[in-house]
Amino acid sequence: MNIEVINLGPMDNCTYLVTEGQDALLIDPAWDMNFLKHTLTQKNLNLLAVFFTHGHFDHVKFAQTLLQETGVKAYIEKNDAELSGIDPQFLNVYEGAQTWDIGPFHIHVMPTPGHTAGCVCIQIGNALFTGDTLFPGACGRVDLPSSNPRDMRKSLLKLSKLPEDTQIFAGHSYGGKCSSTIGYERIKNPFMRNAIRDEEIL
């Protein structure tokens, strides 16, 4: 499996192109659909599905154009479907934890509310796409509509229990870095460390 980080838009957003052979998934495609379509065509890739980690505009902006033109549907958690602003006909809406086999990809989605009510992390193999739940050294904002600080701590605690070598890929490359490991974040991320410390009261 190959993971390509594509930085698009004015907010250091990371779109991820995940490929196995000529089959592909896109995670959080936003901002420049022409570039993404060109990339798929240039690499002769077969786009099987799109996944959103949550529904904030900077992770879905202009994605409906891509969905409409490719005929591929996007998976999004029920609590963030309306937030995305994408017409329901282009969405596969689900609720809670899910597992799918799509082409060669075994995909596990775990709810990680906190940044939004419908935030999820998407696990494919040893890779975990964390959106705005977990960044290297930080976590997502919890002062926005549908945010919840306590839920964020619970979500960070849940992620801390994953294998140490789990590779995380965040929704923004703040500070020029979008990737880390769960093991490293357990030690260095103050938000995750606080969640671990407070496990008994969460």
C-alpha positions in Angstrom: 0.0 0.0 0.0 1.2 3.5 -0.9 0.2 6.7 0.8 0.7 10.0 -1.0 0.3 13.3 0.9 -1.2 16.1 -1.2 -1.2 19.5 0.4 -4.0 21.7 -1.0 -5.6 25.0 0.0 -4.7 27.9 2.2 -5.0 26.0 5.5 -2.2 23.4 5.2 -4.8 20.7 4.5 -3.7 17.2 3.8 -5.5 15.1 1.2 -4.4 11.5 1.1 -4.2 9.4 -2.0 -4.0 5.7 -0.9 -3.2 3.2 -3.6 -2.8 -0.5 -4.0 -1.8 -1.3 -7.5 -4.1 0.8 -9.7 -6.9 1.0 -7.1 -7.2 4.2 -5.1 -9.0 5.9 -2.2 -9.1 9.6 -1.4 -9.3 10.8 2.1 -10.4 14.4 2.8 -10.2 15.6 -0.8 -10.7 19.4 -0.8 -9.9 22.7 -2.6 -8.4 21.6 -5.9 -10.5 19.0 -7.7 -8.8 19.6 -11.0 -5.4 18.7 -9.6 -6.8 15.6 -7.9 -8.6 14.5 -11.1 -5.4 15.1 -13.1 -3.4 13.1 -10.6 -5.8 10.1 -10.9 -5.7 10.3 -14.7 -2.0 10.7 -14.9 -1.4 7.7 -12.7 -4.1 5.7 -14.4 -5.8 5.0 -11.1 -9.2 3.6 -10.4 -10.9 5.6 -7.7 -13.0 3.3 -5.6 -14.2 5.5 -2.8 -13.8 8.8 -0.9 -13.7 9.1 2.9 -14.1 12.2 5.0 -12.7 12.3 8.6 -15.3 15.0 9.4 -17.5 17.6 7.7 -15.7 20.9 8.2 -15.6 23.0 5.0 -11.8 22.9 4.6 -11.9 19.1 4.4 -14.7 18.8 1.9 -14.6 22.1 -0.1 -15.4 21.5 -3.8 -15.4 17.7 -3.3 -19.0 17.4 -4.6 -17.7 18.3 -8.0 -15.3 15.3 -7.9 -18.0 13.0 -6.7 -20.5 14.1 -9.3 -18.0 13.7 -12.2 -16.5 10.3 -11.1 -19.7 8.7 -9.8 -17.9 7.7 -6.7 -19.7 8.2 -3.3 -18.1 9.6 -0.2 -18.4 7.9 3.2 -19.1 10.3 6.1 -20.4 9.7 9.7 -24.0 10.6 10.3 -23.4 13.4 12.7 -21.3 15.4 10.2 -23.3 14.6 7.0 -25.3 17.9 7.1 -22.3 19.9 8.3 -20.5 18.9 5.1 -23.0 20.7 2.9 -22.7 17.9 0.3 -25.9 16.7 -1.4 -27.0 13.5 0.2 -27.1 11.7 -3.2 -23.3 11.8 -3.2 -22.9 10.4 0.3 -22.7 7.0 2.0 -23.8 8.0 5.5 -23.1 5.6 8.3 -23.2 5.7 12.1 -20.6 4.6 14.6 -17.8 2.2 14.1 -17.7 0.4 10.8 -15.5 -2.0 8.8 -15.5 -2.4 5.0 -13.6 -4.3 2.4 -13.4 -2.1 -0.7 -11.3 -3.6 -3.5 -8.0 -4.5 -1.9 -8.5 -2.2 1.1 -9.6 -3.4 4.5 -11.0 -0.2 6.1 -11.9 0.2 9.8 -13.5 3.5 10.9 -13.6 4.4 14.6 -15.6 7.3 16.0 -13.4 9.9 17.6 -15.8 12.8 18.5 -14.4 16.0 20.1 -13.5 18.3 17.3 -16.9 17.7 15.8 -19.6 15.2 16.8 -19.0 13.1 13.7 -15.2 13.0 13.7 -13.7 9.7 12.8 -10.3 8.1 12.3 -9.8 5.8 9.4 -7.5 2.9 9.8 -6.1 1.0 6.7 -3.5 -1.5 7.7 -1.0 0.2 9.9 -2.0 3.7 8.8 -4.4 5.8 10.8 -5.9 8.9 9.1 -6.7 11.1 12.1 -8.2 14.2 10.4 -8.5 17.0 13.0 -8.6 14.6 16.0 -4.9 14.1 16.5 -1.9 16.1 15.1 1.7 15.5 15.8 2.1 17.2 19.2 -1.4 18.6 19.3 -5.1 17.9 18.9 -8.0 19.6 17.1 -9.9 22.6 18.4 -12.7 22.0 20.8 -14.3 25.5 20.8 -16.4 25.1 17.7 -20.1 24.2 17.2 -20.5 20.5 18.0 -17.1 20.4 19.6 -16.7 18.8 23.1 -13.5 18.9 25.2 -14.4 15.8 27.2 -15.2 13.8 24.1 -11.9 14.9 22.7 -10.0 13.5 25.7 -11.9 10.2 25.5 -11.0 10.0 21.8 -7.4 10.7 22.5 -7.4 8.1 25.2 -8.9 5.5 22.7 -6.2 6.3 20.2 -3.5 6.0 22.8 -4.4 2.3 23.2 -3.6 1.5 19.6 -0.2 -0.3 18.9 2.8 2.0 19.3 3.9 1.6 15.7 0.6 2.8 14.3 1.5 5.5 11.8 -0.8 8.6 12.0 -1.6 10.9 9.2 -3.2 14.1 10.3 -5.6 16.4 8.5 -3.2 19.4 8.4 0.5 19.7 8.1 0.8 22.4 10.7 4.5 23.2 11.2 5.3 21.3 8.1 4.6 17.9 9.7 1.5 15.7 9.2 2.8 12.3 10.3 3.9 10.6 13.5 3.3 7.4 15.5 1.0 6.5 18.3 4.0 5.5 20.4 5.7 8.9 19.9 2.5 10.8 20.6 2.0 8.9 23.9 5.3 10.3 25.1 5.4 13.8 23.5 1.8 14.9 22.9 0.7 16.8 26.0 -3.0 16.4 25.1 -2.7 12.7 24.8 -0.6 12.5 27.9 -3.3 14.4 29.8 -6.0 12.1 28.6 -4.0 9.0 29.6 -3.3 10.6 33.0 -7.0 11.3 33.5 -8.3 7.9 32.3 -10.0 7.0 35.6 -12.2 10.1 35.5 -13.1 10.2 31.8 
